[in-house]
Amino acid sequence: LLTVWDPATTYEIQIVYDNKTQFNSTYRTLPNDPDTPLTIAMGGDVGSESIAQAVTAALYDYNPDVAIVGGDVAYDNALQTCWYSWDEFFWMFEKLGNKLGKVLPIVAGVGNHDVGFDAGGPLTIDKENPPHYLKFMPQHLKPAAQDVVGNDWVTAVPNFNERRTYFHHKIGSAMFLSLDSDYVHEYSGLQMEYLQNVSDQYPDSIKFAYYHVPTYPCCVNLKDTSQKA
């Protein structure tokens, strides 16, 4: 985990493996001035098919500072053999970053296809060998002790069994809260307590909550408890 970053600063990034340079790019940290305008690209149900590639490529015209995906990121259905779905997803954004001349940070909420709800069977999460969504994209710092409601954090990458499907990011003057649409966690209980605690910690921030399925969606039969997609 890289922690020594200055705001509004461009860093050169070089990844070397086996004495060979594998990747070169730059990364621009976000400003800490709440009055500085930021451009945020927000969407969901991405995958890597031709329409996804076209939409991702079109982001170049807007030069976004951050990309937020509201669930169903790579469409691997939490199948361990479908790692290539993530390769293709990241490849799209790598191409965009190469054209922009920078690495674009991605914040990714959870959708049913990320945790295996449509993988042919009941939803289960192996905390020691979780879906690739949780492996490849830890979205929060390591929680202190057994904290699960957003009160205390350690500046470190969380272990697999500590990674959550609900989290928050402060971007500029706004707080973005990513929630779980009842796949791993219900809206009530821990997730509701977490939402309240984070809101209390940042009383002056504008708050945006995003999640894969609304609480009262227009395309789901609310009487059918099996419909969560």
C-alpha positions in Angstrom: 0.0 0.0 0.0 1.5 3.3 -1.1 0.6 6.0 1.5 3.0 8.9 1.0 1.1 11.0 -1.6 0.8 14.7 -2.0 -2.5 16.1 -3.2 -2.8 17.4 -6.8 0.6 15.9 -7.7 1.6 13.8 -10.8 3.7 10.7 -10.0 5.6 8.6 -12.5 4.8 4.9 -12.1 7.1 2.0 -13.2 6.4 -1.6 -12.6 9.4 -3.9 -12.9 9.3 -7.7 -12.9 12.1 -10.2 -13.6 14.4 -7.2 -14.3 12.1 -6.0 -17.1 9.8 -3.0 -17.1 6.3 -4.3 -17.4 4.4 -1.0 -17.2 5.0 2.8 -17.3 2.5 5.5 -16.7 1.6 8.5 -14.5 -0.9 8.9 -11.7 -2.4 12.2 -10.7 -3.6 12.5 -7.1 -6.8 14.3 -6.4 -6.7 17.8 -4.9 -7.6 18.3 -1.2 -9.2 21.7 -2.0 -13.0 21.1 -1.9 -13.5 24.0 -4.4 -11.5 22.4 -7.1 -13.9 20.9 -9.7 -13.6 17.2 -10.5 -15.0 15.0 -13.3 -16.4 11.7 -12.2 -17.5 9.0 -14.7 -20.2 6.9 -13.2 -22.0 3.8 -14.6 -22.5 0.1 -14.1 -23.0 -3.3 -15.7 -19.8 -2.9 -17.6 -18.2 -6.2 -18.7 -15.9 -6.0 -21.8 -18.1 -6.5 -24.8 -18.0 -4.2 -27.8 -20.5 -1.7 -26.3 -18.5 -1.6 -23.1 -15.3 -0.9 -25.0 -16.9 1.8 -27.0 -18.4 3.6 -23.9 -15.1 3.3 -22.0 -13.1 4.7 -25.0 -15.6 7.6 -25.2 -14.6 8.7 -21.7 -11.4 10.1 -23.2 -13.4 13.2 -24.3 -14.3 14.0 -20.7 -10.9 13.4 -19.2 -12.3 12.0 -15.9 -10.5 12.1 -12.6 -12.3 9.0 -11.2 -14.4 6.2 -12.6 -17.2 4.7 -10.4 -18.8 1.4 -11.3 -22.1 0.6 -9.6 -21.8 -3.1 -9.7 -21.5 -6.0 -12.2 -17.9 -5.0 -13.0 -16.4 -7.8 -15.1 -19.2 -10.3 -15.3 -17.2 -13.3 -14.1 -20.1 -14.5 -12.0 -17.6 -15.2 -9.1 -16.2 -18.2 -11.0 -12.6 -18.7 -10.2 -11.8 -19.9 -13.7 -13.2 -16.6 -15.2 -10.2 -14.5 -14.2 -9.8 -13.5 -17.9 -13.0 -11.5 -17.6 -11.1 -9.2 -15.2 -8.1 -9.1 -17.6 -10.4 -7.8 -20.3 -12.0 -5.3 -18.0 -8.7 -3.9 -16.9 -7.4 -4.0 -20.4 -10.2 -1.6 -21.5 -9.2 0.9 -18.8 -5.5 0.4 -19.5 -6.1 1.5 -23.1 -8.1 4.5 -21.9 -5.3 5.4 -19.4 -2.7 5.1 -22.1 -4.6 7.5 -24.3 -5.2 9.9 -21.3 -1.6 9.6 -20.3 -2.5 8.6 -16.7 -3.8 5.8 -14.6 -7.5 6.3 -13.9 -8.6 5.3 -10.4 -11.6 3.0 -10.3 -14.1 2.7 -7.5 -16.3 -0.4 -7.9 -19.5 -1.3 -6.0 -20.8 -4.8 -5.8 -23.4 -6.4 -8.1 -24.9 -9.8 -8.3 -22.5 -11.0 -11.1 -19.5 -9.9 -8.9 -20.4 -12.3 -6.0 -21.9 -15.2 -7.9 -25.6 -14.8 -7.5 -26.1 -15.9 -11.1 -23.5 -18.7 -11.1 -25.9 -21.6 -10.7 -26.5 -22.1 -7.0 -27.1 -20.4 -3.7 -24.9 -17.4 -2.9 -21.9 -18.3 -0.7 -18.7 -16.3 0.0 -15.6 -18.2 0.8 -13.7 -15.6 2.9 -10.4 -17.3 2.4 -10.8 -17.7 -1.4 -13.4 -15.0 -2.3 -14.6 -13.9 -5.7 -12.1 -12.1 -7.9 -14.1 -8.9 -7.2 -12.9 -8.9 -3.6 -9.4 -10.3 -4.5 -8.5 -7.8 -7.2 -10.2 -4.7 -5.9 -10.0 -4.1 -2.1 -12.0 -0.9 -1.7 -11.2 0.2 1.8 -8.4 0.2 4.4 -7.9 -2.6 6.9 -10.5 -2.4 9.7 -9.1 -2.1 13.2 -9.8 -5.2 15.4 -13.3 -6.4 14.6 -14.8 -3.1 13.5 -17.4 -3.6 10.8 -19.3 -0.3 11.0 -16.7 2.2 9.8 -15.4 3.6 13.0 -11.7 2.7 13.0 -9.1 1.8 10.3 -5.5 0.8 9.9 -3.4 2.1 7.0 -2.9 -1.3 5.3 -4.5 -3.5 2.7 -7.2 -5.7 4.3 -6.9 -9.5 4.2 -9.3 -11.4 2.0 -11.5 -12.3 5.0 -11.7 -8.6 6.0 -12.9 -7.2 2.7 -16.4 -5.8 2.6 -19.0 -5.2 -0.1 -19.9 -1.8 1.5 -17.5 1.1 1.8 -17.0 4.8 1.3 -14.7 7.2 -0.5 -14.3 11.0 0.1 -13.8 12.6 -3.3 -13.4 16.3 -3.3 -16.1 17.8 -1.1 -18.4 14.8 -1.5 -18.7 11.5 0.3 -19.6 8.5 -2.0 -21.0 5.5 -0.1 -21.1 2.2 -1.9 -23.8 -0.2 -0.6 -24.5 -3.9 -1.0 -27.9 -4.6 -2.7 -28.7 -7.4 -0.3 -26.2 -9.9 -1.9 -23.8 -10.4 1.0 -25.3 -7.9 3.5 -28.8 -6.7 4.0 -29.6 -3.0 3.9 -30.5 -3.1 7.6 -28.2 -4.2 10.4 -24.5 -3.7 10.0 -24.8 -1.8 6.7 -27.3 0.6 8.2 -25.2 1.2 11.2 -22.1 1.7 9.0 -24.0 4.2 6.9 -25.1 6.2 10.0 -21.6 6.2 11.5 -19.9 7.4 8.3 -22.5 10.1 7.9 -21.9 11.3 11.5 -18.1 11.4 10.9 -18.5 13.6 7.9 -21.4 16.0 8.7 -20.3 18.7 6.3 -19.8 16.5 3.2 -22.3 16.2 0.5 -23.3 12.5 0.4 -24.1 10.2 -2.5 -25.1 6.6 -2.0 -24.9 4.2 -4.9 -25.8 0.6 -5.2 -26.5 -2.0 -7.9 -30.3 -2.4 -7.3 -32.5 0.3 -5.8 -34.5 -0.6 -2.6 -37.7 -0.4 -4.7 -36.6 -1.3 -8.3 -39.0 -1.0 -11.2 -37.9 -4.2 -12.9 -38.1 -6.7 -10.0 -41.1 -8.5 -8.5 -40.8 -7.4 -4.8 -42.9 -10.4 -3.7 -40.3 -12.8 -5.3 -37.4 -13.0 -2.8 -35.2 -14.8 -5.3 -35.1 -11.7 -7.6 -32.0 -9.7 -6.5 -30.4 -9.0 -9.8 
